[in-house]
Amino acid sequence: MKKILFLLFGLLFVSPVSAAIQGEEVLYQSGSTTFKGYLAYDDSSEEKRPGVIVVHEWWGHNDYARKRARMLAELGYVALAVDMYGDGKTAAHPDDAGKFAGEVFSNLSEATATFQAGVDLLKENPLTDSDKIAAIGYCFGGGTVLHMARFGLDLDAVVSFHGSLLTQSPAEPGKVKADVLVLTGADDPLIPQEHVDIFKKEMDDAGVNYKVISYKDTTHSFTNSQADEFGKKFNMPLAYNAESDKKSWAEMKRLLKQSFSN
């Protein structure tokens, strides 16, 4: 009897072998360019669930973007970390990162097509509820998802983590479909309060359902645990803030749950 009870007790702490977060590299096309993405999902159920796009920092599609995709999969979403630069290229120096990001933002119509190709791929996955799609982004990616919202893409929500806020193509009344959440550092010299104020006026004028949270004692790239290393190496105002990272992720979770339930 004791042996049976011991076995039953042990089984309570053993997760099914099939229940695991899966991650796989995926290739997709936009125009003549091949893009390299990363799809993450929980394979313990075949039930459809909302999909979330993850847009990388200006360094390019790297392990950090993939990490966030896996974290979203752990929350029960199908997540696709997209590649906005093409061929999965990444930058090791800010000069290259700035060049890559600048090329994307200099042709927003092409960037929109690139982003939409990722959305289409995510929607085609048999586990994705194609009627429930959101997007989150970091730094360059935060600015990117805000642009996609401005252009009226069919997204339930977009979340920008320490992303750029200014634009040459401001939101028009009635065009933005997504709920918008901006999470930024109150001490970020790259995203000063002036930019936040301009962004808020833009959203108010366009009648967008939005929220901006500025975290005190927080500067740029505050969600990335490697930010301190990059900041010192390149003499940039980058610094990880564990508390702001945790709080901002919790805010994202609340918005996604709310937006997907509407």
C-alpha positions in Angstrom: 0.0 0.0 0.0 2.8 2.4 0.9 4.5 1.7 -2.4 1.3 2.5 -4.3 0.8 5.7 -2.4 4.4 6.7 -3.1 4.0 6.1 -6.8 0.8 8.1 -6.9 2.4 10.9 -5.0 5.3 11.0 -7.4 3.0 11.1 -10.4 1.5 14.4 -9.1 4.8 16.0 -9.8 5.5 14.5 -13.3 4.3 16.6 -16.2 3.1 14.7 -19.3 5.9 14.2 -21.8 3.8 15.6 -24.6 3.2 18.9 -22.7 6.1 21.1 -23.8 6.9 24.4 -25.5 8.0 23.7 -29.0 10.1 26.1 -31.0 10.9 25.9 -34.7 12.5 28.0 -37.4 10.2 29.0 -40.3 10.9 30.5 -43.6 8.5 32.9 -45.4 8.5 35.3 -48.3 7.7 38.9 -48.9 8.3 40.0 -52.5 11.6 38.5 -53.5 13.1 38.4 -50.0 13.2 35.4 -47.7 12.6 36.0 -44.0 13.6 33.7 -41.1 11.2 33.5 -38.3 10.8 31.5 -35.1 7.4 29.9 -34.1 6.7 28.9 -30.5 3.7 27.1 -29.1 2.6 24.6 -26.4 1.9 21.2 -28.0 -0.1 19.8 -25.1 -3.3 20.8 -26.8 -4.7 21.0 -30.3 -7.2 23.7 -29.3 -6.9 26.9 -31.3 -5.5 29.9 -29.4 -4.7 33.6 -30.1 -1.5 34.4 -32.0 1.1 37.1 -31.1 3.7 38.6 -33.4 7.1 39.5 -31.7 9.2 42.1 -33.4 12.9 42.2 -32.5 15.1 45.1 -31.3 17.3 47.0 -33.8 19.9 44.2 -33.3 17.8 42.0 -35.5 16.0 38.6 -35.1 18.1 37.1 -32.3 17.8 34.8 -29.2 16.1 37.6 -27.2 13.2 37.8 -29.6 12.9 34.0 -29.6 13.0 34.0 -25.8 10.0 36.3 -25.7 8.2 34.1 -28.2 8.7 31.1 -25.9 7.4 33.1 -22.9 4.3 34.0 -24.9 3.8 30.3 -25.7 4.0 29.5 -22.0 1.1 31.9 -21.6 -1.0 29.8 -24.0 -0.4 31.8 -27.2 1.0 30.8 -30.6 3.9 33.3 -31.0 5.9 34.1 -34.1 9.2 36.1 -33.7 9.4 37.7 -37.1 12.4 38.9 -39.1 12.0 42.5 -40.4 15.5 42.7 -42.0 15.5 39.7 -44.2 17.5 36.5 -44.3 17.7 36.6 -40.5 20.5 39.1 -40.5 21.6 40.6 -37.2 23.9 43.5 -36.2 26.8 43.3 -33.8 27.4 47.1 -33.7 25.0 50.1 -33.3 26.1 51.5 -36.7 24.9 48.4 -38.5 21.8 48.2 -36.3 20.9 51.8 -37.1 21.5 51.2 -40.8 19.2 48.2 -40.9 16.4 49.9 -38.9 16.7 53.0 -40.9 16.2 51.0 -44.2 13.0 49.6 -42.8 11.6 52.9 -41.6 12.5 54.6 -44.8 10.1 52.5 -46.7 7.1 51.9 -44.5 4.9 50.5 -47.2 7.4 47.7 -47.8 7.8 47.3 -44.0 4.0 46.8 -43.8 4.1 44.1 -46.4 7.0 42.4 -44.6 5.1 42.5 -41.3 1.8 41.3 -43.0 3.7 38.3 -44.4 4.5 37.3 -40.9 0.9 37.8 -39.8 -0.3 35.6 -42.7 2.1 32.9 -41.7 1.0 33.0 -38.1 -2.7 32.8 -39.1 -2.0 29.8 -41.3 -0.8 27.7 -38.4 -3.5 25.2 -37.4 -3.2 26.1 -33.7 -3.8 29.8 -34.3 -7.2 31.4 -33.9 -6.9 33.7 -36.9 -9.5 36.1 -35.6 -7.3 36.9 -32.6 -3.9 38.4 -33.4 -1.8 40.9 -31.5 1.8 42.2 -31.8 4.5 43.2 -29.4 7.8 44.8 -30.1 11.0 45.9 -28.4 13.0 49.1 -29.2 12.9 49.2 -33.1 10.2 46.5 -32.8 8.1 48.7 -30.5 8.1 51.5 -33.1 7.3 48.9 -35.8 4.2 47.6 -34.1 3.0 51.2 -33.5 3.4 51.9 -37.2 1.3 48.8 -38.0 -1.4 50.0 -35.7 -1.4 53.5 -37.3 -1.7 51.9 -40.7 -4.9 50.1 -39.6 -3.7 46.5 -39.7 -6.2 44.0 -38.3 -4.7 43.6 -34.9 -6.5 43.3 -31.6 -3.7 44.9 -29.6 -0.1 46.2 -30.0 2.4 46.6 -27.2 5.5 48.7 -27.5 8.4 48.1 -25.0 10.9 51.0 -25.0 10.0 51.7 -28.6 10.2 54.9 -30.7 7.0 57.0 -30.6 7.3 59.6 -33.3 6.2 59.2 -36.8 5.9 60.9 -40.2 2.5 59.2 -40.7 0.3 60.0 -37.7 -2.8 57.9 -36.9 -6.0 59.0 -38.5 -9.3 59.1 -36.7 -11.1 55.8 -37.0 -8.2 53.9 -38.7 -6.5 52.3 -35.7 -8.2 49.0 -34.9 -5.8 47.8 -32.1 -5.8 48.6 -28.4 -2.4 50.3 -27.9 -0.1 50.0 -24.9 3.2 51.9 -24.6 5.7 50.9 -21.9 8.6 53.2 -21.6 11.3 54.4 -19.3 10.8 57.8 -17.5 14.5 58.4 -17.7 15.1 57.2 -21.3 17.0 60.0 -23.2 16.1 58.2 -26.5 12.4 58.5 -25.7 12.1 61.8 -23.8 8.9 63.1 -22.2 8.5 65.5 -25.2 8.1 62.4 -27.5 5.6 60.9 -25.0 3.5 64.0 -25.0 3.5 64.3 -28.8 2.5 60.6 -29.0 -0.4 61.1 -26.5 -1.8 64.0 -28.4 -1.6 62.0 -31.6 -3.5 59.1 -30.0 -6.1 61.5 -28.5 -6.7 63.3 -31.8 -7.2 59.9 -33.5 -9.5 58.6 -30.9 -7.3 55.6 -30.2 -7.9 53.3 -27.2 -4.4 53.6 -25.7 -2.4 53.6 -22.5 1.1 54.9 -21.7 3.1 53.8 -18.7 6.5 55.4 -17.8 8.6 53.6 -15.3 10.6 55.7 -12.9 14.4 55.2 -12.6 14.3 53.4 -16.0 16.1 54.0 -19.2 16.3 52.4 -22.6 16.2 48.7 -23.3 15.0 48.0 -19.7 13.6 44.6 -20.5 16.8 43.1 -21.9 19.1 41.5 -19.4 22.0 42.2 -21.7 21.3 45.9 -21.8 24.0 46.8 -19.2 26.6 44.9 -21.3 25.6 46.6 -24.5 25.4 50.0 -22.8 29.0 49.8 -21.4 30.4 48.4 -24.6 29.0 51.0 -26.9 28.6 53.9 -24.4 24.8 54.1 -24.8 22.0 54.8 -22.3 21.0 51.2 -22.0 20.3 49.4 -18.7 18.3 46.5 -17.6 15.7 47.1 -14.8 14.3 43.9 -13.4 11.3 45.5 -11.7 10.2 47.5 -14.7 10.7 44.4 -16.9 8.4 42.4 -14.6 5.8 45.1 -14.3 5.7 45.8 -18.1 5.3 42.1 -18.9 2.4 41.9 -16.4 0.8 45.0 -18.1 1.2 43.2 -21.5 -0.5 40.1 -20.1 -3.5 42.1 -18.9 -4.0 43.9 -22.2 -3.7 40.7 -24.3 -6.2 38.9 -22.0 -8.6 41.9 -22.2 -8.3 42.5 -25.9 -8.7 38.8 -26.9 -11.8 38.5 -24.7 -13.6 41.3 -26.5 
